[in-house]
């Protein structure tokens, strides 16, 4: 089955409940690269979300009765929908997120795999038999939480939504999701189209874009037992606080200030390539972006020169054209934040090697050298295309600077001496660790999560999915009741 995603705009001004429901409040969705209006998006109120959660609770009770093979077939059909419409969906993702077409293709490709993995989850064992006394059976079974709320961000909205939505549904839950209203189609409505085509029961998956009040409603609705949030650390703290007050299980995947450590024996050309990819991919708007480049002092000048040359040759413009490497930042507020960090760091003593300018939402690839602890570019997550070069002499200094942050998401070390690299890497306080690679690494089969201000120690995807979206129920069975001493 094929569909013209760009032409139909079934989601325009509507929520998805299994049906397309008109909303009273809407706002325009802009294409970051051109400033053109892509569509309008429904904006949910607290009452809209609360009603959705009530419907979801009812739908979930029927969902758990559906045989596993029937559930599995739904996910396979949704994956096939994505595959059949691959090129058009990837183009829309690129346009709505301000990313290059390969970035859009990556999101759709991963979504297909995640749906296929969810199809397999429905057929996996859901419990285990436990040791017990004679003539008593004891076993533990994984049970769905009930209704799961998903709140996702603007940068990789397809992947960062579906990685929670699909396994939550596969483990027997209903899902109410609030995508970022800047990227609602990528974040949820494409998936709604896929599930609609696949025959997912109504009210089981519902899409309600909105602002802060809609997100807070997901965290307070009594029907929701668990919230999966991906976004900024500041917003994550608020989500965690509200969920804690309401005794909800919560998964927080937040920001990062990730260090890429380059040792003196590294190949400089390869190191420069890793730096550029880790810092400039999707304009640096990735939680795993290489936010600090810790370079051994003896190679710092030579390596900086190579990174500067790469920055000068990375073209910037409308990424959908296929002729540029970097697209726009998501909005004016984010651009102003990036520029403020760069300017304040220069004022504090950092050296601007290249970049530091912008046109509309397009920020030029930037390299700052002489970055020191205490500078904003050292301390803060930039979320823009900025390489921050920090030098060190001894390995112990690199470890100390890498760990000098409240974040704990990703870290990486590049060296031709594996034992030395591993010794440094093992001391980094991160959830994602890479040796002889850069920090922007993810696969939908690995447990993804960080510590500290990067998350609450939970992880999503891979072996973590069963733990997140279910709870254990312990059961014992005797043939007949037996007396007790009392």
RODO-2510 file (C-alpha; in nm, 4 decimals, decimal comma):
residues 486
     n   res          X          Y          Z
     1     x     0,0000     0,0000     0,0000
     2     x     0,1282     0,3466    -0,0840
     3     x     0,0260     0,6885     0,0405
     4     x     0,1171     1,0437    -0,0537
     5     x     0,2320     1,1708     0,2824
     6     x     0,3061     1,5171     0,1476
     7     x    -0,0242     1,5325    -0,0375
     8     x    -0,2789     1,3916     0,2056
     9     x    -0,1818     1,5646     0,5313
    10     x    -0,4432     1,3624     0,7162
    11     x    -0,2952     1,4872     1,0429
    12     x    -0,3378     1,8589     0,9662
    13     x    -0,5094     2,0188     1,2661
    14     x    -0,6022     1,6785     1,4064
    15     x    -0,5226     1,4306     1,6798
    16     x    -0,4920     1,0578     1,6178
    17     x    -0,6875     0,8102     1,8282
    18     x    -0,7204     0,5416     1,5647
    19     x    -0,9423     0,7968     1,3943
    20     x    -0,8395     1,1472     1,2888
    21     x    -1,0100     1,3900     1,5280
    22     x    -1,0253     1,7651     1,4673
    23     x    -0,8790     1,9868     1,7389
    24     x    -0,9914     2,3312     1,8517
    25     x    -0,6353     2,4609     1,8947
    26     x    -0,3737     2,4484     1,6192
    27     x    -0,0404     2,6041     1,5257
    28     x     0,1713     2,6083     1,2117
    29     x     0,4625     2,3712     1,1552
    30     x     0,7520     2,5430     0,9805
    31     x     1,0247     2,3955     0,7626
    32     x     1,3485     2,5163     0,9306
    33     x     1,5497     2,5371     0,6079
    34     x     1,3037     2,7516     0,4113
    35     x     1,0714     2,9095     0,6654
    36     x     0,7762     2,7753     0,4673
    37     x     0,4692     2,6334     0,6387
    38     x     0,4592     2,2538     0,6134
    39     x     0,1237     2,1982     0,7843
    40     x    -0,0751     2,2823     1,0935
    41     x    -0,0607     2,0737     1,4071
    42     x    -0,3273     2,0164     1,6712
    43     x    -0,2308     2,1442     2,0157
    44     x    -0,3658     1,9371     2,3019
    45     x    -0,5084     2,0696     2,6251
    46     x    -0,4944     1,8941     2,9603
    47     x    -0,8492     1,7688     2,9094
    48     x    -0,7619     1,6309     2,5641
    49     x    -0,4815     1,4222     2,7139
    50     x    -0,6876     1,3060     3,0097
    51     x    -0,9658     1,1817     2,7808
    52     x    -0,7097     1,0046     2,5612
    53     x    -0,5679     0,8239     2,8644
    54     x    -0,9146     0,7083     2,9697
    55     x    -0,9786     0,5664     2,6236
    56     x    -0,6350     0,4046     2,6199
    57     x    -0,7017     0,2248     2,9481
    58     x    -1,0124     0,0625     2,8014
    59     x    -0,8366    -0,0313     2,4767
    60     x    -0,5432    -0,1871     2,6614
    61     x    -0,7676    -0,4363     2,8400
    62     x    -0,8723    -0,5738     2,5008
    63     x    -0,5220    -0,5588     2,3514
    64     x    -0,3831    -0,8091     2,6021
    65     x    -0,6454    -1,0626     2,4860
    66     x    -0,5247    -1,0613     2,1251
    67     x    -0,3131    -1,3678     2,0355
    68     x     0,0613    -1,3025     2,0037
    69     x     0,0792    -1,3934     1,6347
    70     x    -0,1956    -1,1454     1,5488
    71     x    -0,0072    -0,8732     1,7359
    72     x     0,3145    -0,9652     1,5603
    73     x     0,1457    -0,9390     1,2202
    74     x     0,0348    -0,5819     1,2964
    75     x     0,3931    -0,4707     1,3606
    76     x     0,5162    -0,6440     1,0459
    77     x     0,2452    -0,4691     0,8424
    78     x     0,3414    -0,1323     0,9917
    79     x     0,7053    -0,1979     0,9022
    80     x     0,6013    -0,2876     0,5476
    81     x     0,4058     0,0386     0,5219
    82     x     0,7247     0,2272     0,6089
    83     x     0,9254     0,0267     0,3562
    84     x     0,6686     0,0747     0,0794
    85     x     0,6733     0,4523     0,1311
    86     x     1,0397     0,4801     0,2228
    87     x     1,1543     0,7600    -0,0078
    88     x     0,8592     0,9910     0,0526
    89     x     0,8664     0,9424     0,4294
    90     x     1,2431     0,9996     0,4446
    91     x     1,2064     1,3228     0,2477
    92     x     0,9389     1,4506     0,4832
    93     x     1,1509     1,3662     0,7868
    94     x     1,4394     1,5613     0,6351
    95     x     1,2219     1,8626     0,5610
    96     x     1,0475     1,8750     0,8974
    97     x     1,3621     1,8248     1,1076
    98     x     1,5990     2,0360     0,8971
    99     x     1,8157     1,7323     0,8319
   100     x     1,9875     1,5926     0,5272
   101     x     1,8069     1,3271     0,3240
   102     x     2,0438     1,0517     0,4554
   103     x     1,9374     1,1567     0,8047
   104     x     1,5718     1,1138     0,7057
   105     x     1,6521     0,7777     0,5496
   106     x     1,8301     0,6710     0,8674
   107     x     1,5260     0,7524     1,0814
   108     x     1,2883     0,5546     0,8592
   109     x     1,5322     0,2649     0,8296
   110     x     1,5682     0,2408     1,2073
   111     x     1,1919     0,2684     1,2527
   112     x     1,1436    -0,0326     1,0269
   113     x     1,3920    -0,2382     1,2295
   114     x     1,2339    -0,1311     1,5599
   115     x     0,8895    -0,2381     1,4350
   116     x     1,0313    -0,5730     1,3283
   117     x     1,1943    -0,6146     1,6689
   118     x     0,8605    -0,5335     1,8323
   119     x     0,6941    -0,7993     1,6178
   120     x     0,9453    -1,0493     1,7554
   121     x     0,8898    -0,9336     2,1145
   122     x     0,5260    -1,0406     2,1013
   123     x     0,6434    -1,3993     2,0492
   124     x     0,9066    -1,4061     2,3244
   125     x     0,8669    -1,5831     2,6607
   126     x     0,7056    -1,3621     2,9263
   127     x     0,8056    -1,5417     3,2455
   128     x     1,0065    -1,8067     3,4237
   129     x     0,9583    -2,0859     3,6725
   130     x     1,1107    -2,0319     4,0162
   131     x     1,2449    -2,2784     4,2756
   132     x     0,9848    -2,3725     4,5355
   133     x     0,8871    -2,6206     4,8038
   134     x     0,7404    -2,9604     4,7074
   135     x     0,3845    -2,9655     4,5737
   136     x     0,3830    -2,5934     4,4978
   137     x     0,4466    -2,4267     4,1639
   138     x     0,6138    -2,0848     4,1754
   139     x     0,6590    -1,8658     3,8714
   140     x     0,7057    -1,5014     3,7726
   141     x     0,5341    -1,3370     3,4783
   142     x     0,5976    -1,0046     3,3096
   143     x     0,2798    -0,7977     3,3009
   144     x     0,2197    -0,4791     3,1014
   145     x     0,2120    -0,1581     3,3006
   146     x    -0,1154    -0,0580     3,1355
   147     x    -0,0874     0,2826     2,9693
   148     x     0,2533     0,4294     2,8833
   149     x     0,3084     0,7976     2,8090
   150     x     0,5803     0,8939     2,5601
   151     x     0,7194     1,2483     2,5275
   152     x     0,9726     1,2969     2,2479
   153     x     1,1985     1,5791     2,1179
   154     x     1,2627     1,7525     1,7845
   155     x     1,6087     1,6349     1,6830
   156     x     1,5588     1,2659     1,5908
   157     x     1,1858     1,2508     1,6579
   158     x     1,1044     0,9325     1,4687
   159     x     1,3676     0,7169     1,6379
   160     x     1,3305     0,8776     1,9796
   161     x     0,9551     0,8153     1,9740
   162     x     0,9238     0,4718     1,8175
   163     x     1,1992     0,3200     2,0307
   164     x     0,9566     0,3538     2,3250
   165     x     0,6209     0,3289     2,1467
   166     x     0,6813     0,0012     1,9635
   167     x     0,8151    -0,2076     2,2551
   168     x     0,5574    -0,0589     2,4917
   169     x     0,2796    -0,1770     2,2592
   170     x     0,4507    -0,5102     2,1980
   171     x     0,4626    -0,5852     2,5710
   172     x     0,0867    -0,5304     2,6002
   173     x     0,0506    -0,1630     2,6840
   174     x    -0,1479     0,1188     2,5297
   175     x     0,0459     0,4363     2,4425
   176     x    -0,0407     0,8049     2,4507
   177     x     0,2351     1,0141     2,2965
   178     x     0,3127     1,3848     2,2857
   179     x     0,5570     1,4622     2,0052
   180     x     0,7305     1,7993     1,9892
   181     x     0,4906     2,0302     1,7997
   182     x     0,7833     2,1449     1,5825
   183     x     0,8186     1,7905     1,4419
   184     x     0,4812     1,6199     1,4969
   185     x     0,4654     1,4256     1,1713
   186     x     0,8115     1,2739     1,2097
   187     x     0,7608     1,2271     1,5821
   188     x     0,4300     1,0418     1,5689
   189     x     0,1928     1,0946     1,2769
   190     x     0,3951     0,8883     1,0292
   191     x     0,3773     0,6057     1,2792
   192     x     0,0036     0,6686     1,3167
   193     x    -0,0373     0,6290     0,9406
   194     x     0,1581     0,3037     0,9557
   195     x    -0,0450     0,1612     1,2427
   196     x    -0,3699     0,2727     1,0808
   197     x    -0,2749     0,0846     0,7656
   198     x    -0,1694    -0,2172     0,9725
   199     x    -0,5021    -0,2413     1,1566
   200     x    -0,3916    -0,1547     1,5104
   201     x    -0,7046    -0,1357     1,7323
   202     x    -0,8450     0,2131     1,7896
   203     x    -0,7452     0,4108     2,0997
   204     x    -0,4466     0,1831     2,1612
   205     x    -0,1992     0,4327     2,0142
   206     x    -0,2932     0,7999     2,0354
   207     x    -0,1070     1,1121     1,9246
   208     x    -0,1540     1,4448     2,1023
   209     x     0,1042     1,7128     2,0200
   210     x     0,1111     2,0018     2,2610
   211     x     0,3020     2,2395     2,4807
   212     x     0,4006     2,2115     2,8469
   213     x     0,0470     2,1573     2,9749
   214     x     0,0020     1,8504     2,7526
   215     x     0,3284     1,7021     2,8754
   216     x     0,2347     1,7675     3,2355
   217     x    -0,1019     1,5998     3,1774
   218     x     0,0775     1,2840     3,0626
   219     x     0,2758     1,2915     3,3876
   220     x    -0,0342     1,3380     3,6048
   221     x    -0,3054     1,1338     3,4301
   222     x    -0,3966     0,8534     3,6740
   223     x    -0,4304     0,5968     3,3941
   224     x    -0,0647     0,6319     3,2919
   225     x     0,1672     0,4104     3,4914
   226     x     0,4946     0,4886     3,3190
   227     x     0,6408     0,7846     3,1266
   228     x     0,9257     0,7617     2,8741
   229     x     1,0775     1,1072     2,8242
   230     x     1,3550     1,2133     2,5892
   231     x     1,4617     1,5769     2,5857
   232     x     1,6576     1,8422     2,7689
   233     x     1,7881     1,7929     3,1200
   234     x     1,5927     2,0947     3,2444
   235     x     1,2638     1,9533     3,1155
   236     x     1,3592     1,6045     3,2329
   237     x     1,4024     1,7267     3,5894
   238     x     1,0462     1,8610     3,5820
   239     x     0,9099     1,5389     3,4311
   240     x     1,0908     1,3316     3,6934
   241     x     0,9602     1,5528     3,9730
   242     x     0,5970     1,5352     3,8600
   243     x     0,6133     1,1603     3,7933
   244     x     0,7719     1,1081     4,1341
   245     x     0,4920     1,2953     4,3078
   246     x     0,2419     1,0778     4,1238
   247     x     0,4383     0,7551     4,1880
   248     x     0,4853     0,6774     3,8200
   249     x     0,7688     0,4782     3,6744
   250     x     0,9788     0,7088     3,4573
   251     x     1,2573     0,6701     3,2024
   252     x     1,4616     0,9861     3,1403
   253     x     1,7001     1,0136     2,8440
   254     x     1,8421     1,3634     2,8634
   255     x     2,1308     1,5775     2,7431
   256     x     2,5031     1,5204     2,7339
   257     x     2,8393     1,6939     2,7401
   258     x     3,0345     1,4160     2,5783
   259     x     3,4113     1,3971     2,5550
   260     x     3,6065     1,2582     2,2601
   261     x     3,9640     1,1996     2,3764
   262     x     4,2400     1,1993     2,1134
   263     x     4,5737     1,0584     2,2253
   264     x     4,9093     1,1590     2,0760
   265     x     4,9556     0,8349     1,8808
   266     x     4,6284     0,8710     1,6880
   267     x     4,6220     0,9088     1,3102
   268     x     4,5446     1,2800     1,2710
   269     x     4,3424     1,2511     0,9516
   270     x     4,1222     0,9794     1,0990
   271     x     4,0912     1,1724     1,4252
   272     x     3,9848     1,4882     1,2398
   273     x     3,7229     1,2898     1,0515
   274     x     3,5848     1,1482     1,3769
   275     x     3,5787     1,4933     1,5362
   276     x     3,3909     1,6490     1,2463
   277     x     3,1340     1,3696     1,2351
   278     x     3,0862     1,3637     1,6117
   279     x     3,0448     1,7395     1,6429
   280     x     2,8741     1,8436     1,3177
   281     x     2,6299     1,5607     1,2389
   282     x     2,2771     1,7058     1,2177
   283     x     2,4255     2,0431     1,3076
   284     x     2,5342     1,9123     1,6476
   285     x     2,1717     1,8674     1,7556
   286     x     2,2351     1,5213     1,9005
   287     x     2,2525     1,4327     2,2688
   288     x     2,5578     1,2140     2,1929
   289     x     2,7428     1,4895     2,0038
   290     x     3,1129     1,5287     2,0790
   291     x     3,0832     1,8380     2,2978
   292     x     3,4442     1,8378     2,4139
   293     x     3,7425     1,7363     2,2049
   294     x     4,0197     1,6559     2,4543
   295     x     4,3448     1,6536     2,2573
   296     x     4,6914     1,5688     2,3850
   297     x     4,8871     1,8942     2,3745
   298     x     5,1697     1,7611     2,1568
   299     x     4,9334     1,7118     1,8584
   300     x     4,6828     1,9873     1,9318
   301     x     4,8014     2,2448     1,6784
   302     x     4,8317     1,9985     1,3910
   303     x     4,4974     1,8356     1,4648
   304     x     4,3210     2,1696     1,5082
   305     x     4,4446     2,2785     1,1657
   306     x     4,2970     1,9666     1,0071
   307     x     3,9619     2,0144     1,1808
   308     x     3,9531     2,3791     1,0715
   309     x     4,0078     2,2730     0,7107
   310     x     3,7182     2,0307     0,7359
   311     x     3,4944     2,2996     0,8852
   312     x     3,5822     2,5399     0,6020
   313     x     3,4848     2,2845     0,3408
   314     x     3,1551     2,1700     0,4940
   315     x     2,8818     2,3417     0,2962
   316     x     2,5757     2,4826     0,4730
   317     x     2,2252     2,5298     0,3311
   318     x     1,8963     2,3577     0,2578
   319     x     1,9853     1,9931     0,3314
   320     x     1,7067     1,8542     0,1124
   321     x     1,8944     1,9886    -0,1909
   322     x     2,1472     1,7101    -0,1441
   323     x     2,4300     1,9564    -0,2075
   324     x     2,5182     2,0527     0,1509
   325     x     2,6560     1,8873     0,4644
   326     x     2,4868     2,0963     0,7333
   327     x     2,1319     2,2241     0,7514
   328     x     1,9603     2,4730     0,9825
   329     x     1,9143     2,4715     1,3561
   330     x     1,5598     2,3963     1,4612
   331     x     1,4541     2,7500     1,5599
   332     x     1,5689     3,1018     1,6384
   333     x     1,5852     3,0407     2,0124
   334     x     1,8293     2,7547     1,9663
   335     x     2,0431     2,9587     1,7268
   336     x     2,0657     3,2439     1,9758
   337     x     2,1666     3,0028     2,2513
   338     x     2,4465     2,8521     2,0392
   339     x     2,5781     3,1939     1,9383
   340     x     2,5650     3,3187     2,2964
   341     x     2,7755     3,0245     2,4166
   342     x     3,0303     3,0826     2,1407
   343     x     3,0563     3,4565     2,2034
   344     x     3,0777     3,4232     2,5816
   345     x     3,3508     3,1605     2,5477
   346     x     3,5530     3,3838     2,3149
   347     x     3,5180     3,6663     2,5642
   348     x     3,6486     3,4308     2,8344
   349     x     3,9632     3,3474     2,6329
   350     x     3,8703     3,0802     2,3804
   351     x     4,0109     3,1334     2,0301
   352     x     3,7750     3,1386     1,7334
   353     x     3,9522     2,9383     1,4645
   354     x     3,6679     2,9403     1,2119
   355     x     3,2924     2,9983     1,1998
   356     x     3,1030     3,1766     1,4737
   357     x     2,8624     3,3355     1,2244
   358     x     2,5156     3,2539     1,0957
   359     x     2,2597     3,3371     0,8294
   360     x     1,8937     3,2922     0,9240
   361     x     1,8900     2,9543     1,1052
   362     x     2,2125     2,8323     0,9418
   363     x     2,5052     2,8364     1,1849
   364     x     2,8472     2,7971     1,0274
   365     x     3,0663     2,5038     1,1355
   366     x     3,2683     2,6497     1,4199
   367     x     3,5962     2,5569     1,5866
   368     x     3,7014     2,6985     1,9232
   369     x     4,0490     2,6267     2,0570
   370     x     4,2013     2,7114     2,3965
   371     x     3,8769     2,6099     2,5639
   372     x     3,9154     2,5809     2,9400
   373     x     3,7082     2,4555     3,2329
   374     x     3,4708     2,7267     3,3465
   375     x     3,3936     2,8505     2,9962
   376     x     3,0371     2,8014     2,8756
   377     x     3,1556     2,5959     2,5783
   378     x     3,3329     2,3616     2,8193
   379     x     3,0483     2,3316     3,0692
   380     x     2,7243     2,3539     2,8713
   381     x     2,5624     2,1328     2,6119
   382     x     2,5789     2,3510     2,2994
   383     x     2,3447     2,1540     2,0694
   384     x     2,4942     2,3273     1,7685
   385     x     2,7808     2,2769     1,5184
   386     x     3,0681     2,3778     1,7463
   387     x     3,3976     2,1931     1,8027
   388     x     3,5463     2,2771     2,1432
   389     x     3,9157     2,1839     2,1589
   390     x     4,0632     2,1337     2,5055
   391     x     4,4254     2,0275     2,5545
   392     x     4,5820     1,7997     2,8147
   393     x     4,9273     1,6600     2,8859
   394     x     4,8779     1,3461     3,0953
   395     x     4,6138     1,0766     3,0687
   396     x     4,4964     1,1526     3,4212
   397     x     4,4130     1,5090     3,3142
   398     x     4,2012     1,3819     3,0252
   399     x     4,0030     1,1543     3,2558
   400     x     3,9526     1,4308     3,5104
   401     x     3,8308     1,6808     3,2495
   402     x     3,6046     1,4284     3,0797
   403     x     3,4409     1,3536     3,4145
   404     x     3,4208     1,7219     3,5087
   405     x     3,0530     1,7492     3,4197
   406     x     2,7120     1,6735     3,5646
   407     x     2,6314     1,4731     3,2509
   408     x     2,7120     1,1078     3,1934
   409     x     2,5904     1,0012     2,8512
   410     x     2,8690     0,9173     2,6035
   411     x     3,2465     0,9082     2,5889
   412     x     3,5090     0,7956     2,3390
   413     x     3,8857     0,7494     2,3112
   414     x     4,0958     0,7259     1,9939
   415     x     4,4437     0,5748     2,0117
   416     x     4,6579     0,3147     1,8367
   417     x     4,7406     0,1749     2,1822
   418     x     4,4302    -0,0263     2,2729
   419     x     4,5414    -0,1060     2,6292
   420     x     4,6014     0,2616     2,7029
   421     x     4,2746     0,3656     2,5437
   422     x     4,0822     0,1010     2,7377
   423     x     4,2457     0,2079     3,0645
   424     x     4,1295     0,5663     3,0077
   425     x     3,7859     0,4682     2,8806
   426     x     3,7140     0,2456     3,1797
   427     x     3,7378     0,5492     3,4076
   428     x     3,4776     0,7575     3,2227
   429     x     3,1432     0,7978     3,4001
   430     x     2,9171     0,7387     3,1006
   431     x     2,6452     0,5033     2,9843
   432     x     2,7755     0,4762     2,6255
   433     x     3,1458     0,4109     2,5698
   434     x     3,3421     0,3786     2,2457
   435     x     3,7079     0,2991     2,1842
   436     x     3,8543     0,4076     1,8500
   437     x     3,5302     0,5720     1,7466
   438     x     3,3482     0,9002     1,8061
   439     x     3,0554     0,9615     2,0418
   440     x     2,7585     0,9639     1,7997
   441     x     2,6897     0,5922     1,8006
   442     x     2,3621     0,4104     1,8486
   443     x     2,1892     0,0920     1,7387
   444     x     1,8317     0,0029     1,8238
   445     x     1,9402    -0,3296     1,9744
   446     x     2,1665    -0,1802     2,2430
   447     x     2,0604    -0,0490     2,5857
   448     x     2,0783     0,3294     2,5477
   449     x     2,0965     0,5534     2,8529
   450     x     2,3143     0,7689     3,0725
   451     x     2,3704     0,8706     3,4309
   452     x     2,3652     1,1953     3,6245
   453     x     2,2101     1,4831     3,4323
   454     x     2,1952     1,2579     3,1241
   455     x     1,9293     1,0353     3,2755
   456     x     1,8088     0,8463     3,5779
   457     x     2,0108     0,5327     3,5116
   458     x     1,7428     0,3723     3,2994
   459     x     1,8026     0,2555     2,9437
   460     x     1,5870     0,2102     2,6357
   461     x     1,6017    -0,0483     2,3547
   462     x     1,7520    -0,3937     2,3338
   463     x     1,7478    -0,5982     2,6539
   464     x     1,6222    -0,2968     2,8498
   465     x     1,2801    -0,2878     2,6816
   466     x     1,1213    -0,5729     2,8777
   467     x     1,2386    -0,4178     3,2031
   468     x     1,0981    -0,0747     3,1176
   469     x     0,7488    -0,1499     2,9959
   470     x     0,6481    -0,4385     3,2218
   471     x     0,6387    -0,5263     3,5904
   472     x     0,6867    -0,8654     3,7531
   473     x     0,3979    -1,0634     3,8993
   474     x     0,4885    -1,3560     4,1246
   475     x     0,2412    -1,6453     4,1385
   476     x     0,2299    -1,9648     4,3459
   477     x    -0,0073    -2,2575     4,2940
   478     x    -0,0917    -2,5504     4,5249
   479     x    -0,3214    -2,8426     4,4442
   480     x    -0,5086    -2,7880     4,7711
   481     x    -0,4961    -2,5319     5,0502
   482     x    -0,2875    -2,6382     5,3502
   483     x    -0,3232    -2,5386     5,7194
   484     x    -0,0825    -2,3024     5,8973
   485     x     0,0245    -2,3129     6,2658
   486     x    -0,1939    -2,0130     6,3630
***
